[in-house]
Amino acid sequence: MGPIKNTKRKAWFDSKCMNAIESRNKARLTMIQASKILHRCSEPGMVLTTAEPFIDNPSLEEVHKAIKQLQNSKAPGKNLINAKMIKAGGPKD
C-alpha cells in the first residue's frame, strides 16, 4: 500500500481508511507485546507469578473427619476399596 504520507493525499483515502490502518497497527502492537512477554517467560530461571499457592497436606484431624463423613452404602471405586473397609482400617501400630 505504501507509506501513509503518500496515500493520505489520494482522493479515495478517508477516515475509514485511517481507522482501519490504526486498528491494524494496534493489533500488530498487541501481538508483538504478547510475543515479547511469552519470550521473557520462557527464559531459564523465570518464575511464574500466576502459579497456584502451595497447599499444605491435610492434617490428621482433617483426614479423620473426612473418613467419618464417608457413606457406607456407596459402591467401591476403581481400587475396589469401599468406605466400610477404610473406616475399619484404623491407625497402624
CORQUI-V25050 format. One record per pair of residues at least 12 apart in sequence whose ideal C-beta (glycine too) atoms are under 6 Angstrom apart, sorted by the first residue. I is the first residue (numbers start at 0). GAP is how many residues later the second one is. If there is no record, write none. Layout:
I	GAP
I	GAP
//
This chain:
66	19
69	13
71	12
//
